[in-house]
Amino acid sequence: MLLITAPGQGAQTPGFLSPWLEVPGVGDRLGAWSDLIGLDLIRYGTTADADEIKDTAVAQPLLVAAALVTQQALGLTPDAVAGHSVGELGAAAIAGVLTPEDAMRLVAVRGRGMAEAATVTSTGMTAVLGGDTDEVLTAIAKHGLTPANINGAGQIVAAGTLEQLEAFAAEPPAKARLRSLAVAGAFHTEHMAPAVAALDAAAASVTPKDPEIKLISNRDGAVVDSGAEFLARLVGQVSSPVRWDLCMSTFADLGVTGIIELAPSGTLVGLARRELKGVQLVGLKTPEDLDKARELT
């Protein structure tokens, strides 16, 4: 059983799309989407520096575009698909819930909305690596923080105000390492409420279709068979935690035997390597990885 995953924000690196522009049709698609959303995706994916593509309003459309063009280059229809955070918009398009154009319109609104919401209050995110899961969650709650990402494999991301994060860092959970993340704000928390409203308004003009393949939700790892429900989950996901740990449990329950992570790959196959023993894994970094990925079928 083949699963395709689409990575979330933070996976992007300078120039990661350059080799993909050698694949026929990729440049044309990126150019058309650039015109659609008013963002030069080709420049951001090839020559822009790390600071430019760290901008939430840039990073999110860039990642969804990358997932969609690398999926087209791959040319495979998987049995199931899932995306991490903003990657869910790419997953929704791969599953047929959204058109690629609708996915790009929505992610542009999402990226701008989350960037603007992050300016209201000084907030941030801290990765918590290791430690006992219950103890980590208790410590996060003690400081009024939100476990914004529960990724499995001993990785939880705490999010909240900078003051809350400072207090958390001064009293960390036992046997855990803390690492501040270079993000604009506390994503997947109540601090993103303005972005939820903006995305909800944009989603009202979209007519989703029911998924053509199994589509797994970040909210709870559920396989969602209603396009309307998945679109509603996409909106709510902006201010609610990403439960990738539950998604990986679902992968195991479904009997997934192979996972392909779309470009820019690395994070999700890394988590799967630690949690899903025996599953074949391929991350797409350049077109040279396509043949190896196709062999999983």
Disulfide bonds with the S-S distance in Angstrom:
none
